[in-house]
Amino acid sequence: MHFSGTIDFKPKLFSALSNYSFSKFKDDLIAGVVVGIVALPLAIAFGIASGVNPTIGLITAIIGGFIVSALGGCSVQIGGPTGAFIVIVYNIIATYGLEGLAIATFMAGIILVLLGLFHLGTVIKFIPYPIVVGFTAGIALTIFSTQMNDFFGLGIQGVPSEFIPKWGAYFANFGNIDLPTFLVGIVSLLIIIVTPKISKKLPGALIAIILVTAAIYISNMFCDFFAGVETIGRRFNGMSTDLPTPHGFELSMATINNLLPSAFTIAVLGAIESLLSATVADGVTGSRTNSNTELIGQGIANITVPLFGGIPVTGAIARTMTNITNGGRTPVAGVIHAIVLLLIFLFMMDLINMVPMSCLAAVLIVVSYNMSGWRTIRGILKNPKSDITVLLVTFLLTVIFDLTIAIEIGLLLAVVLFLRRVMENTAVKVYGEQLDAAEGTDMSQHEVLDVAPGVSVYEIDGPFFFGIATKFDELMRTSMANKPKVRIIRMRKVPFIDSTGLHNLELLIKSSQAEGIEIVLSGVQPGVHATLMHAGFDKLIPADHICDHITRAVKMANAVASAQ
């Protein structure tokens, strides 16, 4: 972690407004209105699926979406609640309640701000891709499984939160399918699937909600076939149009300790999703996202939203792409999208209350399918076994346990497999009476060096970290029987050395000196040399025994061996 002393916080909105024009505003206005309409059913559906009132989903999209656009580092990012958070939010509410969710989201916001302040916006992108695909696919399957009760109208009260018991309850109650509810879900699903085939600019989810809701309303005027279909208003006793007032929450060390893993998961997941969305957007628009500013903006949004009862916020790739395809090119479009949602919240909630729950279930089923990334998974299954292992473990842990465990163990497994791969590709070579100074380089001229009797040459080919340090130490111990006068440690291909490498090298030097064996270091790179000096190696061996080239090292070692 490195903090340079300068805060990399430059919101794109400020730079966009410095050379803004009416033509840009016109494009942003159209895009903002369209995205606001598209975001409406998703915000409501994600709120309900997360276990909160649908009003909370809208409030999150309004406040969070506004802050992400106003203070973020991406010109076209649209923020709000997303499907990725449904599982973690649902589990937090089930365990700690709404106040626990508010505290976890608030803490996650602080973590995101710190990630941006410490310039870790680019580092977060290096999380292994199989982990991202694995937990995204796991979340998709989990979202899909949560919608069966509403889609089929099974009427199960208290559906188990665990994946396997949940499906057990579904199969046990499959004989209780409510036909009108199921028909509403099927028709909604077909509309959502068919609409993009007519025009990719038409929001299928919104079209389905409008058509199905209108059809049921008209049908109920003539018959009662659909009268029993559950709606948002019936389940939640109508959604209030009163704007929530800010409220605080109690913080204690016990609460912080309990919720810190969940907060970390929210922060990591939010950072990954936001920066991946921004990266995709940059590839389409040719713009360049300031990753650190984006994380700070996302963090401020997640610090603010829970004060109004909201759920976690992140960049939403589907809404971001909708913004781009409809002409949005500055953060003004995202601000307009938030204003559109606010106007709908204030003046159209009576209509929202009429939307069938099975229609929203169809929306989330399509969302889960789009999230699943099955084509990507099929491609990864052709990759090395380590990638497949990370993918499958992360996927299964997400589905069977929860996202926090999946990310933690997935990251740990990825690190272990990466270290094993590095160790397999890092070699320790032993040279005999001659060695080619140009071996392993692009040089056409070869310089063969004669190594005098009593001189042993070892080369470390790769980073000298704790794994390879142990491997090198074992090689040294096995070669102790052939006691040389001088040991040359060739380090031209060592890009860095960690504390374990330093410790092992120090022990080697001291044990060799105790036996009368001198150590010469060759080809030490500037960064490694600085690390050695900082660790006090200049007090262990003479400065002239740390050579920048093997030719000088061999010459010195030969001279020392001959003099003894």
C-alpha positions as CSV (number, residue, x, y, z in Angstrom):
1,M,0.0,0.0,0.0
2,H,1.5,3.3,-1.0
3,F,0.2,6.8,-0.3
4,S,2.1,9.4,-2.3
5,G,0.7,12.4,-0.3
6,T,-1.5,13.6,-3.2
7,I,-5.2,12.8,-3.3
8,D,-6.2,11.6,-6.7
9,F,-9.8,12.9,-6.6
10,K,-10.8,14.6,-9.8
11,P,-14.5,14.0,-10.6
12,K,-15.3,13.8,-14.3
13,L,-18.4,16.0,-13.8
14,F,-16.3,19.1,-13.1
15,S,-14.0,18.7,-16.1
16,A,-17.1,17.9,-18.3
17,L,-18.9,21.1,-17.3
18,S,-15.8,23.3,-18.1
19,N,-16.5,22.9,-21.9
20,Y,-20.1,21.9,-21.9
21,S,-22.5,22.8,-24.7
22,F,-26.3,22.6,-25.5
23,S,-25.8,19.8,-28.0
24,K,-24.0,17.7,-25.3
25,F,-26.9,18.5,-22.9
26,K,-29.4,17.3,-25.5
27,D,-27.7,14.0,-25.9
28,D,-27.3,13.6,-22.1
29,L,-30.9,14.5,-21.5
30,I,-32.2,11.8,-23.9
31,A,-29.8,9.2,-22.4
32,G,-30.6,10.2,-18.8
33,V,-34.3,9.9,-19.4
34,V,-34.0,6.5,-21.1
35,V,-31.6,5.1,-18.4
36,G,-33.9,6.4,-15.6
37,I,-36.8,4.5,-17.1
38,V,-34.6,1.4,-17.6
39,A,-33.3,1.6,-14.0
40,L,-36.8,1.8,-12.5
41,P,-37.8,-1.8,-12.6
42,L,-34.3,-3.0,-11.8
43,A,-34.1,-0.8,-8.7
44,I,-37.4,-2.0,-7.4
45,A,-36.6,-5.7,-8.2
46,F,-33.2,-5.6,-6.6
47,G,-34.6,-3.9,-3.5
48,I,-37.3,-6.6,-3.1
49,A,-34.9,-9.5,-3.9
50,S,-32.4,-8.1,-1.3
51,G,-35.1,-8.4,1.4
52,V,-36.0,-4.7,1.8
53,N,-39.0,-2.5,0.8
54,P,-38.9,-1.7,-2.9
55,T,-38.9,2.0,-1.9
56,I,-35.4,1.4,-0.5
57,G,-34.3,0.2,-3.9
58,L,-35.5,3.4,-5.5
59,I,-34.0,5.6,-2.9
60,T,-30.7,3.8,-3.4
61,A,-30.8,4.4,-7.1
62,I,-31.7,8.1,-6.7
63,I,-29.1,9.1,-4.0
64,G,-26.4,6.6,-5.0
65,G,-26.8,7.2,-8.7
66,F,-26.6,10.9,-8.2
67,I,-23.4,10.8,-6.1
68,V,-21.6,8.2,-8.4
69,S,-22.2,10.5,-11.4
70,A,-21.4,13.7,-9.6
71,L,-18.2,12.5,-7.8
72,G,-17.0,9.5,-9.8
73,G,-14.1,9.1,-12.1
74,C,-15.9,7.7,-15.1
75,S,-17.8,9.9,-17.6
76,V,-20.6,7.5,-18.3
77,Q,-20.9,5.3,-15.2
78,I,-24.4,4.8,-13.9
79,G,-24.6,3.8,-10.2
80,G,-27.3,2.1,-8.2
81,P,-28.3,-1.2,-6.6
82,T,-27.2,-4.3,-8.6
83,G,-27.9,-8.0,-8.6
84,A,-24.4,-8.8,-7.4
85,F,-25.3,-7.5,-3.9
86,I,-28.6,-9.3,-3.5
87,V,-27.0,-12.4,-1.8
88,I,-24.8,-10.5,0.6
89,V,-27.5,-7.9,1.5
90,Y,-30.1,-10.6,2.1
91,N,-27.8,-12.6,4.4
92,I,-26.7,-9.5,6.4
93,I,-30.4,-8.5,6.9
94,A,-31.3,-12.0,8.0
95,T,-28.4,-12.1,10.6
96,Y,-28.0,-8.5,11.7
97,G,-31.2,-6.7,10.6
98,L,-31.5,-3.4,8.6
99,E,-29.3,-1.5,11.1
100,G,-26.5,-4.1,10.6
101,L,-26.8,-3.6,6.8
102,A,-26.6,0.1,7.2
103,I,-23.4,-0.2,9.3
104,A,-21.8,-2.7,6.9
105,T,-22.6,-0.5,3.9
106,F,-21.2,2.6,5.8
107,M,-18.0,0.7,6.7
108,A,-17.7,-0.5,3.1
109,G,-17.9,3.1,1.9
110,I,-15.0,4.0,4.1
111,I,-13.0,1.1,2.8
112,L,-13.7,2.2,-0.8
113,V,-12.6,5.8,0.0
114,L,-9.4,4.5,1.6
115,L,-8.7,2.3,-1.5
116,G,-9.0,5.4,-3.7
117,L,-6.9,7.6,-1.3
118,F,-4.1,5.0,-1.3
119,H,-4.1,4.8,-5.1
120,L,-5.3,1.2,-5.2
121,G,-7.7,1.8,-8.0
122,T,-5.6,0.0,-10.5
123,V,-4.5,-2.8,-8.1
124,I,-8.1,-4.0,-7.6
125,K,-8.3,-4.8,-11.3
126,F,-5.7,-7.6,-10.8
127,I,-8.1,-9.8,-8.9
128,P,-8.0,-13.1,-10.8
129,Y,-10.6,-13.3,-13.5
130,P,-11.8,-16.9,-12.6
131,I,-12.8,-15.5,-9.1
132,V,-14.8,-12.7,-10.7
133,V,-16.5,-15.2,-13.1
134,G,-17.1,-17.8,-10.4
135,F,-18.8,-15.6,-7.8
136,T,-20.8,-13.7,-10.5
137,A,-22.1,-17.0,-11.8
138,G,-22.8,-18.1,-8.3
139,I,-24.7,-14.9,-7.6
140,A,-26.7,-15.4,-10.8
141,L,-27.8,-18.9,-9.8
142,T,-28.7,-17.7,-6.3
143,I,-30.8,-14.8,-7.7
144,F,-32.5,-17.2,-10.0
145,S,-33.3,-19.6,-7.2
146,T,-34.8,-16.8,-5.0
147,Q,-37.5,-16.0,-7.7
148,M,-39.2,-19.4,-8.0
149,N,-41.7,-18.7,-5.2
150,D,-42.9,-15.5,-6.8
151,F,-42.7,-16.7,-10.4
152,F,-44.8,-19.8,-9.9
153,G,-47.0,-18.4,-7.1
154,L,-46.1,-21.2,-4.8
155,G,-47.2,-19.2,-1.7
156,I,-44.4,-20.5,0.5
157,Q,-44.0,-18.5,3.7
158,G,-40.5,-18.3,5.2
159,V,-38.5,-19.7,2.3
160,P,-35.2,-21.1,3.6
161,S,-32.2,-18.9,2.8
162,E,-29.8,-21.8,2.1
163,F,-29.6,-23.0,-1.5
164,I,-30.3,-26.7,-1.0
165,P,-33.1,-26.4,1.6
166,K,-34.7,-23.7,-0.6
167,W,-35.0,-26.0,-3.6
168,G,-36.2,-28.8,-1.3
169,A,-39.0,-26.5,-0.3
170,Y,-39.8,-25.6,-3.9
171,F,-40.0,-29.3,-5.0
172,A,-42.2,-30.1,-2.0
173,N,-44.7,-27.3,-2.9
174,F,-44.6,-27.6,-6.7
175,G,-48.1,-28.9,-6.7
176,N,-49.3,-25.5,-5.3
177,I,-48.5,-23.6,-8.5
178,D,-50.9,-20.7,-9.0
179,L,-51.9,-20.7,-12.7
180,P,-52.7,-17.0,-13.1
181,T,-49.4,-16.0,-11.4
182,F,-47.5,-18.4,-13.5
183,L,-49.1,-17.1,-16.7
184,V,-48.2,-13.5,-15.7
185,G,-44.6,-14.6,-15.2
186,I,-44.3,-16.5,-18.5
187,V,-45.8,-13.7,-20.5
188,S,-43.5,-11.2,-18.8
189,L,-40.5,-13.4,-19.5
190,L,-41.5,-13.8,-23.2
191,I,-41.9,-10.0,-23.6
192,I,-38.5,-9.3,-22.0
193,I,-36.8,-11.9,-24.3
194,V,-38.6,-10.8,-27.5
195,T,-38.4,-7.0,-27.1
196,P,-34.6,-6.7,-27.8
197,K,-35.1,-8.6,-31.0
198,I,-37.5,-5.9,-32.2
199,S,-35.3,-3.0,-31.1
200,K,-32.2,-3.1,-28.8
201,K,-33.0,0.4,-27.6
202,L,-36.4,-0.7,-26.1
203,P,-36.1,-1.6,-22.4
204,G,-37.7,-5.1,-22.3
205,A,-38.2,-5.1,-18.5
206,L,-40.1,-1.8,-18.6
207,I,-42.2,-2.8,-21.6
208,A,-43.1,-6.1,-19.8
209,I,-44.1,-4.3,-16.6
210,I,-46.3,-1.7,-18.5
211,L,-48.0,-4.2,-20.8
212,V,-48.6,-6.9,-18.1
213,T,-49.7,-4.5,-15.4
214,A,-52.1,-2.7,-17.9
215,A,-53.5,-6.1,-19.1
216,I,-54.2,-7.3,-15.6
217,Y,-55.8,-4.0,-14.6
218,I,-58.1,-4.2,-17.6
219,S,-58.8,-7.9,-17.1
220,N,-59.9,-7.3,-13.5
221,M,-62.6,-5.0,-14.7
222,F,-64.3,-7.9,-16.5
223,C,-63.4,-11.0,-14.6
224,D,-61.5,-12.1,-11.4
225,F,-59.1,-14.6,-13.0
226,F,-56.1,-12.5,-12.1
227,A,-57.5,-11.0,-9.0
228,G,-55.4,-13.2,-6.8
229,V,-52.1,-12.3,-8.4
230,E,-49.9,-10.6,-5.8
231,T,-48.7,-7.1,-6.5
232,I,-46.0,-4.8,-5.0
233,G,-48.7,-2.8,-3.3
234,R,-50.4,-5.8,-1.8
235,R,-47.2,-7.4,-0.4
236,F,-45.8,-4.1,1.0
237,N,-49.1,-2.4,1.9
238,G,-48.4,0.4,-0.7
239,M,-45.1,2.2,-1.1
240,S,-44.8,5.6,0.5
241,T,-43.8,8.7,-1.5
242,D,-42.3,10.4,1.5
243,L,-38.6,11.2,1.2
244,P,-36.7,9.5,4.0
245,T,-34.9,11.7,6.5
246,P,-31.3,11.0,7.4
247,H,-30.7,8.9,10.5
248,G,-27.7,7.6,12.3
249,F,-26.8,4.2,13.9
250,E,-24.9,3.0,16.9
251,L,-21.3,1.8,16.4
252,S,-19.5,-0.4,18.8
253,M,-16.3,-2.4,18.5
254,A,-18.4,-5.6,18.8
255,T,-20.6,-4.6,15.9
256,I,-17.6,-3.5,13.8
257,N,-15.8,-6.8,14.4
258,N,-19.0,-8.8,13.5
259,L,-19.7,-6.8,10.3
260,L,-16.2,-6.1,9.1
261,P,-16.0,-9.3,6.9
262,S,-19.3,-8.4,5.3
263,A,-18.2,-4.8,4.8
264,F,-15.0,-6.0,3.2
265,T,-17.0,-8.2,0.8
266,I,-19.3,-5.3,-0.1
267,A,-16.3,-3.0,-0.7
268,V,-14.3,-5.6,-2.8
269,L,-17.4,-6.6,-4.8
270,G,-18.4,-3.0,-5.4
271,A,-14.8,-2.0,-6.5
272,I,-14.6,-4.9,-8.8
273,E,-18.0,-4.4,-10.4
274,S,-17.5,-0.6,-10.7
275,L,-14.1,-0.8,-12.3
276,L,-15.0,-3.6,-14.6
277,S,-18.0,-1.6,-15.8
278,A,-15.8,1.5,-16.2
279,T,-13.3,-0.5,-18.2
280,V,-15.9,-1.8,-20.6
281,A,-17.3,1.7,-20.9
282,D,-13.8,3.1,-21.7
283,G,-13.4,0.5,-24.4
284,V,-16.6,1.6,-26.1
285,T,-16.3,5.4,-25.7
286,G,-12.5,5.8,-25.9
287,S,-12.6,7.8,-22.6
288,R,-10.3,7.1,-19.7
289,T,-11.6,6.4,-16.2
290,N,-9.7,7.7,-13.2
291,S,-9.9,4.5,-11.1
292,N,-9.0,6.2,-7.8
293,T,-11.5,8.9,-8.2
294,E,-14.1,6.3,-9.1
295,L,-13.5,4.4,-5.9
296,I,-13.7,7.5,-3.8
297,G,-16.9,8.5,-5.5
298,Q,-18.3,5.0,-4.9
299,G,-17.2,5.1,-1.3
300,I,-18.9,8.5,-0.7
301,A,-22.1,7.1,-2.2
302,N,-22.0,4.0,0.1
303,I,-21.3,6.2,3.1
304,T,-24.3,8.5,2.3
305,V,-26.9,6.0,1.2
306,P,-27.2,4.0,4.4
307,L,-28.0,7.2,6.3
308,F,-31.3,7.2,4.3
309,G,-31.9,3.5,4.7
310,G,-30.4,2.5,1.4
311,I,-28.6,-0.6,0.3
312,P,-25.1,-0.9,-1.3
313,V,-24.3,1.1,-4.5
314,T,-22.0,0.2,-7.3
315,G,-21.5,0.8,-11.0
316,A,-24.1,-1.1,-13.1
317,I,-22.8,-2.3,-16.4
318,A,-26.2,-2.8,-18.1
319,R,-27.4,0.7,-17.2
320,T,-24.0,2.1,-18.1
321,M,-24.1,0.5,-21.5
322,T,-27.7,1.8,-22.0
323,N,-26.4,5.2,-21.2
324,I,-23.7,4.9,-23.9
325,T,-25.9,3.5,-26.6
326,N,-28.4,6.3,-26.1
327,G,-25.8,9.0,-26.5
328,G,-24.7,9.8,-23.0
329,R,-21.1,11.0,-22.8
330,T,-20.8,13.0,-19.6
331,P,-21.8,12.5,-16.0
332,V,-24.7,14.9,-16.6
333,A,-26.6,12.0,-18.1
334,G,-26.2,10.0,-14.8
335,V,-27.4,13.0,-12.8
336,I,-30.5,13.3,-15.1
337,H,-31.2,9.6,-14.6
338,A,-31.3,10.1,-10.8
339,I,-33.7,13.1,-11.3
340,V,-36.0,11.0,-13.5
341,L,-36.2,8.3,-10.8
342,L,-36.9,11.0,-8.2
343,L,-39.8,12.4,-10.2
344,I,-41.2,8.8,-10.7
345,F,-40.8,8.2,-6.9
346,L,-42.7,11.4,-6.1
347,F,-45.6,11.3,-8.6
348,M,-46.0,7.7,-9.9
349,M,-45.9,5.3,-7.0
350,D,-49.6,4.5,-7.2
351,L,-48.9,2.9,-10.6
352,I,-45.8,1.1,-9.3
353,N,-47.9,-0.5,-6.5
354,M,-49.9,-2.3,-9.2
355,V,-46.9,-4.2,-10.7
356,P,-47.3,-8.0,-10.2
357,M,-44.6,-9.7,-8.2
358,S,-44.3,-12.5,-10.8
359,C,-43.5,-9.9,-13.4
360,L,-40.6,-8.6,-11.3
361,A,-39.5,-12.2,-10.8
362,A,-39.3,-12.6,-14.6
363,V,-37.2,-9.4,-14.7
364,L,-34.7,-10.9,-12.2
365,I,-34.7,-14.3,-14.0
366,V,-33.5,-12.6,-17.1
367,V,-31.0,-10.5,-15.1
368,S,-29.6,-13.7,-13.6
369,Y,-29.3,-15.3,-17.0
370,N,-27.4,-12.3,-18.3
371,M,-25.1,-12.4,-15.2
372,S,-24.4,-16.1,-15.5
373,G,-21.7,-15.7,-18.2
374,W,-22.1,-19.3,-19.2
375,R,-20.2,-18.6,-22.5
376,T,-17.3,-17.2,-20.5
377,I,-17.3,-20.2,-18.2
378,R,-17.2,-22.6,-21.2
379,G,-14.1,-20.8,-22.4
380,I,-12.4,-20.9,-19.0
381,L,-13.0,-24.6,-18.8
382,K,-10.4,-24.9,-21.6
383,N,-7.8,-23.0,-19.5
384,P,-5.2,-24.6,-17.0
385,K,-6.6,-26.7,-14.2
386,S,-5.7,-24.1,-11.6
387,D,-8.0,-21.5,-13.2
388,I,-10.8,-24.1,-13.4
389,T,-10.3,-25.0,-9.7
390,V,-10.5,-21.4,-8.6
391,L,-13.6,-20.9,-10.7
392,L,-15.5,-24.0,-9.5
393,V,-14.5,-23.5,-5.8
394,T,-15.6,-19.8,-5.8
395,F,-18.9,-20.8,-7.6
396,L,-19.8,-23.6,-5.3
397,L,-18.9,-21.6,-2.1
398,T,-21.0,-18.7,-3.4
399,V,-24.0,-20.9,-4.0
400,I,-23.8,-23.3,-1.0
401,F,-22.4,-21.0,1.7
402,D,-22.1,-17.2,1.1
403,L,-20.3,-14.6,-0.9
404,T,-18.0,-13.5,1.9
405,I,-16.5,-17.0,2.3
406,A,-16.4,-17.4,-1.5
407,I,-14.3,-14.3,-2.1
408,E,-12.0,-14.9,0.9
409,I,-11.3,-18.6,0.1
410,G,-11.3,-17.9,-3.7
411,L,-8.6,-15.2,-3.3
412,L,-6.6,-17.4,-0.9
413,L,-6.7,-20.3,-3.4
414,A,-5.8,-18.1,-6.3
415,V,-2.8,-16.8,-4.4
416,V,-1.6,-20.3,-3.4
417,L,-2.0,-21.6,-7.0
418,F,-0.2,-18.5,-8.3
419,L,2.7,-19.0,-5.9
420,R,3.0,-22.6,-6.9
421,R,3.0,-21.6,-10.6
422,V,5.8,-19.1,-9.9
423,M,7.8,-21.6,-8.0
424,E,7.5,-24.1,-10.8
425,N,8.8,-21.5,-13.2
426,T,11.6,-20.3,-10.9
427,A,14.7,-22.3,-11.2
428,V,18.0,-22.5,-9.3
429,K,20.8,-23.4,-11.7
430,V,24.3,-24.8,-10.7
431,Y,27.2,-24.1,-13.1
432,G,30.3,-26.3,-13.4
433,E,33.8,-25.3,-14.6
434,Q,32.6,-23.0,-17.4
435,L,29.6,-20.7,-17.9
436,D,28.4,-18.6,-20.7
437,A,27.9,-15.0,-19.5
438,A,25.4,-14.3,-22.4
439,E,23.3,-17.4,-21.7
440,G,19.6,-16.5,-21.4
441,T,20.1,-13.1,-23.2
442,D,19.6,-11.9,-26.8
443,M,23.3,-11.2,-27.2
444,S,24.8,-12.8,-30.3
445,Q,28.4,-12.8,-28.9
446,H,29.0,-15.4,-26.2
447,E,31.6,-14.9,-23.5
448,V,32.7,-18.2,-22.0
449,L,34.1,-17.8,-18.5
450,D,36.5,-20.3,-16.9
451,V,35.5,-21.0,-13.3
452,A,38.5,-21.9,-11.1
453,P,38.5,-25.0,-8.9
454,G,37.0,-24.2,-5.5
455,V,34.4,-21.8,-7.0
456,S,30.7,-22.7,-7.2
457,V,28.2,-20.7,-9.2
458,Y,24.5,-20.7,-8.4
459,E,21.9,-18.7,-10.4
460,I,18.4,-17.8,-9.1
461,D,16.1,-17.4,-12.1
462,G,13.0,-15.6,-10.8
463,P,11.8,-13.6,-7.8
464,F,13.6,-14.5,-4.5
465,F,10.5,-14.7,-2.3
466,F,9.6,-17.1,0.6
467,G,8.7,-20.1,-1.7
468,I,11.9,-20.1,-3.8
469,A,14.0,-19.0,-0.8
470,T,13.2,-22.3,0.9
471,K,14.0,-24.2,-2.4
472,F,17.3,-22.4,-2.7
473,D,18.2,-23.1,1.0
474,E,17.6,-26.8,0.5
475,L,19.9,-26.9,-2.6
476,M,22.6,-25.1,-0.6
477,R,22.3,-27.7,2.2
478,T,22.6,-30.6,-0.2
479,S,25.7,-29.2,-1.8
480,M,27.5,-28.6,1.5
481,A,29.4,-31.9,1.1
482,N,31.4,-30.4,-1.8
483,K,32.8,-27.5,0.2
484,P,34.0,-24.7,-2.1
485,K,36.2,-21.8,-1.3
486,V,33.9,-19.2,-2.9
487,R,30.2,-19.2,-3.7
488,I,28.9,-16.9,-6.4
489,I,25.2,-16.2,-6.2
490,R,24.1,-14.9,-9.6
491,M,21.0,-12.7,-9.2
492,R,20.6,-11.0,-12.6
493,K,17.1,-12.5,-13.0
494,V,15.9,-11.6,-9.5
495,P,13.4,-8.7,-9.9
496,F,12.7,-8.5,-6.1
497,I,13.5,-10.2,-2.8
498,D,11.2,-10.5,0.2
499,S,12.0,-10.7,3.9
500,T,12.2,-14.6,3.8
501,G,14.7,-14.3,0.9
502,L,16.7,-11.8,2.8
503,H,16.7,-14.0,5.9
504,N,17.8,-17.1,4.1
505,L,20.5,-15.2,2.2
506,E,21.8,-13.8,5.5
507,L,21.9,-17.2,7.1
508,L,23.7,-18.6,4.0
509,I,26.3,-15.8,4.2
510,K,26.9,-16.3,7.9
511,S,27.1,-20.1,7.8
512,S,29.4,-19.9,4.8
513,Q,31.7,-17.4,6.5
514,A,31.8,-19.6,9.6
515,E,33.2,-22.4,7.4
516,G,35.7,-20.1,5.7
517,I,33.6,-19.8,2.4
518,E,33.3,-16.3,0.9
519,I,30.1,-15.2,-0.8
520,V,30.1,-13.1,-4.0
521,L,26.8,-11.7,-5.3
522,S,26.6,-11.1,-9.1
523,G,24.2,-9.1,-11.4
524,V,22.3,-7.6,-8.5
525,Q,19.6,-5.3,-9.9
526,P,19.3,-1.7,-8.6
527,G,16.0,-2.4,-6.7
528,V,17.3,-5.6,-5.1
529,H,20.7,-3.9,-4.3
530,A,18.9,-1.1,-2.5
531,T,16.9,-3.7,-0.5
532,L,20.1,-5.5,0.4
533,M,21.8,-2.2,1.5
534,H,18.7,-1.2,3.6
535,A,18.8,-4.6,5.3
536,G,22.5,-4.1,6.2
537,F,24.1,-6.6,3.9
538,D,27.0,-4.2,3.4
539,K,28.1,-5.1,6.9
540,L,28.0,-8.8,6.2
541,I,30.1,-8.8,3.0
542,P,32.5,-6.3,1.5
543,A,31.0,-3.9,-1.0
544,D,33.2,-5.1,-3.8
545,H,31.7,-8.6,-3.3
546,I,28.4,-7.3,-4.7
547,C,29.1,-7.1,-8.4
548,D,27.0,-5.8,-11.2
549,H,28.2,-8.4,-13.8
550,I,29.2,-12.1,-13.7
551,T,32.5,-11.4,-15.5
552,R,33.7,-9.3,-12.5
553,A,32.3,-11.7,-10.0
554,V,34.1,-14.7,-11.6
555,K,37.3,-12.8,-11.9
556,M,37.2,-11.9,-8.2
557,A,36.1,-15.4,-7.1
558,N,38.9,-17.0,-9.1
559,A,41.5,-14.6,-7.5
560,V,40.2,-15.3,-4.0
561,A,40.2,-19.1,-4.6
562,S,43.7,-19.0,-6.0
563,A,45.0,-17.0,-3.1
564,Q,43.8,-19.5,-0.5
